[in-house]
Amino acid sequence: MDNTIQIIEKPEWVSWDDISAVLWQAHGSNREEGMNMKHASFSGEEIKEHLEPSGKMFVALLDNKLVGVAAYQPKKVSFWFGEELFAYCCFAAVLPQYTGKGIYGQLVRIREDSARSQGIDKMMFNTHPRNSRVIQIAQQFGYKKVDFRAGRENPWVFMVKWLNGMPYSESKINIMYAKKKLQLQIKNTIKQVLKKGGR
Ligand SMILES: CC(C)(COP(=O)(O)OP(=O)(O)OC[C@H]1O[C@@H](n2cnc3c(N)ncnc32)[C@H](O)[C@@H]1OP(=O)(O)O)[C@@H](O)C(=O)NCCC(=O)NCCS
């Protein structure tokens, strides 16, 4: 064993089921903390289908053992700054025994380089608001919290990175994010009050 990490686009011999297994295992601590993210329980086939037709999956291999995964797909999404094309990042995970070694950082880099080579200059992902680890790491890499949206079971924090420089000031981004978060909180409070009143 020579401890060589390889970060490459998914080769044929790495199966979608292997990728599903890494996601499931890596999300174990999130599940324990009540953060159930549906992508983490996708089967190999579901992951493959989700990324079709133009998504890309990258893998981290340590001496040919799969230890990390990260993907993106080009997608148009609307935010307060308009509808734009993003590399929508998903299926990101590193096996617990291999975290804290910069593997995710390398996966983030290859994903950004690949998006750039496809002419995409904005990266985006969403996560559970309590997934502070990935939020803090993403912030270190230049991702900004831009939106806070309702999901079926929990709200989602949306983060964006402008690869060619952020076109808005830091304060504008922070104010818009705070506004979106507050709007959702008010909406949820009103819903709860109406629900209680209806009893
Ligand atoms: C989030 C996750 C992918 C991070 O993987 P990782 O390989 O440990 O991350 P890295 O080691 O590349 O860390 C990246 C950087 O953040 C730093 N960092 C690590 N943990 C940190 C923390 N808790 N807070 C702030 N920074 C941290 C690292 O020092 C590193 O900085 P460096 O490149 O300057 O050394 C991994 O913990 C995981 O799989 N979590 C469960 C699945 C998950 O939540 N996925 C995201 C779904 S949206």
The ligand as an SDF file (V2000), in Angstrom:
LIG
                    3D

 48 50  0  0  0  0  0  0  0  0999 V2000
  -18.3890   16.7520    4.4960 C   0  0  0  0  0  0  0  0  0  0  0  0
  -17.3420   15.7250    4.0860 C   0  0  0  0  0  0  0  0  0  0  0  0
  -17.5550   15.3610    2.5970 C   0  0  0  0  0  0  0  0  0  0  0  0
  -15.9560   16.3750    4.2580 C   0  0  0  0  0  0  0  0  0  0  0  0
  -14.9600   15.4750    3.7880 O   0  0  0  0  0  0  0  0  0  0  0  0
  -13.4190   15.5860    4.2150 P   0  0  0  0  0  0  0  0  0  0  0  0
  -12.6420   14.7830    3.2540 O   0  0  0  0  0  0  0  0  0  0  0  0
  -13.2810   15.3210    5.6550 O   0  0  0  0  0  0  0  0  0  0  0  0
  -13.1270   17.1460    3.9860 O   0  0  0  0  0  0  0  0  0  0  0  0
  -11.6560   17.7270    3.8390 P   0  0  0  0  0  0  0  0  0  0  0  0
  -10.7060   16.9720    4.6840 O   0  0  0  0  0  0  0  0  0  0  0  0
  -11.3440   17.8510    2.3790 O   0  0  0  0  0  0  0  0  0  0  0  0
  -11.8310   19.1840    4.4340 O   0  0  0  0  0  0  0  0  0  0  0  0
  -11.7410   20.2890    3.6070 C   0  0  0  0  0  0  0  0  0  0  0  0
  -11.1400   21.4580    4.3510 C   0  0  0  0  0  0  0  0  0  0  0  0
  -11.9650   21.8470    5.4170 O   0  0  0  0  0  0  0  0  0  0  0  0
  -11.2380   21.7600    6.6460 C   0  0  0  0  0  0  0  0  0  0  0  0
  -12.1600   21.2060    7.6050 N   0  0  0  0  0  0  0  0  0  0  0  0
  -12.3290   19.9320    7.9060 C   0  0  0  0  0  0  0  0  0  0  0  0
  -13.2760   19.8120    8.8600 N   0  0  0  0  0  0  0  0  0  0  0  0
  -13.7180   21.0510    9.1340 C   0  0  0  0  0  0  0  0  0  0  0  0
  -14.6890   21.5820   10.0130 C   0  0  0  0  0  0  0  0  0  0  0  0
  -15.4110   20.8070   10.8390 N   0  0  0  0  0  0  0  0  0  0  0  0
  -14.8880   22.9140   10.0270 N   0  0  0  0  0  0  0  0  0  0  0  0
  -14.1760   23.7050    9.2200 C   0  0  0  0  0  0  0  0  0  0  0  0
  -13.2350   23.2600    8.3530 N   0  0  0  0  0  0  0  0  0  0  0  0
  -13.0160   21.9470    8.3210 C   0  0  0  0  0  0  0  0  0  0  0  0
  -10.0880   20.8540    6.3870 C   0  0  0  0  0  0  0  0  0  0  0  0
   -9.0150   21.1910    7.2420 O   0  0  0  0  0  0  0  0  0  0  0  0
   -9.7980   21.1360    4.9570 C   0  0  0  0  0  0  0  0  0  0  0  0
   -9.0410   22.2960    4.8370 O   0  0  0  0  0  0  0  0  0  0  0  0
   -7.6260   22.2390    4.0830 P   0  0  0  0  0  0  0  0  0  0  0  0
   -7.9450   21.7720    2.6800 O   0  0  0  0  0  0  0  0  0  0  0  0
   -7.1470   23.6400    4.1620 O   0  0  0  0  0  0  0  0  0  0  0  0
   -6.8310   21.2510    4.8630 O   0  0  0  0  0  0  0  0  0  0  0  0
  -17.4080   14.4420    4.9600 C   0  0  0  0  0  0  0  0  0  0  0  0
  -17.3170   14.8190    6.3100 O   0  0  0  0  0  0  0  0  0  0  0  0
  -18.6790   13.6280    4.7570 C   0  0  0  0  0  0  0  0  0  0  0  0
  -18.7130   12.7300    3.9100 O   0  0  0  0  0  0  0  0  0  0  0  0
  -19.7400   13.9350    5.5240 N   0  0  0  0  0  0  0  0  0  0  0  0
  -20.9980   13.1580    5.4500 C   0  0  0  0  0  0  0  0  0  0  0  0
  -21.7200   13.3110    4.1410 C   0  0  0  0  0  0  0  0  0  0  0  0
  -22.1530   14.7370    3.9110 C   0  0  0  0  0  0  0  0  0  0  0  0
  -22.6590   15.4150    4.8210 O   0  0  0  0  0  0  0  0  0  0  0  0
  -21.9920   15.1940    2.6560 N   0  0  0  0  0  0  0  0  0  0  0  0
  -22.3870   16.5010    2.2500 C   0  0  0  0  0  0  0  0  0  0  0  0
  -23.8160   16.4920    1.8290 C   0  0  0  0  0  0  0  0  0  0  0  0
  -24.3280   18.0850    1.2560 S   0  0  0  0  0  0  0  0  0  0  0  0
  1  2  1  0
  2  3  1  0
  2  4  1  0
  2 36  1  0
  4  5  1  0
  5  6  1  0
  6  7  2  0
  6  8  1  0
  6  9  1  0
  9 10  1  0
 10 11  2  0
 10 12  1  0
 10 13  1  0
 13 14  1  0
 14 15  1  0
 15 16  1  0
 15 30  1  0
 16 17  1  0
 17 18  1  0
 17 28  1  0
 18 19  1  0
 18 27  1  0
 19 20  2  0
 20 21  1  0
 21 22  1  0
 21 27  2  0
 22 23  1  0
 22 24  2  0
 24 25  1  0
 25 26  2  0
 26 27  1  0
 28 29  1  0
 28 30  1  0
 30 31  1  0
 31 32  1  0
 32 33  2  0
 32 34  1  0
 32 35  1  0
 36 37  1  0
 36 38  1  0
 38 39  2  0
 38 40  1  0
 40 41  1  0
 41 42  1  0
 42 43  1  0
 43 44  2  0
 43 45  1  0
 45 46  1  0
 46 47  1  0
 47 48  1  0
M  END
$$$$
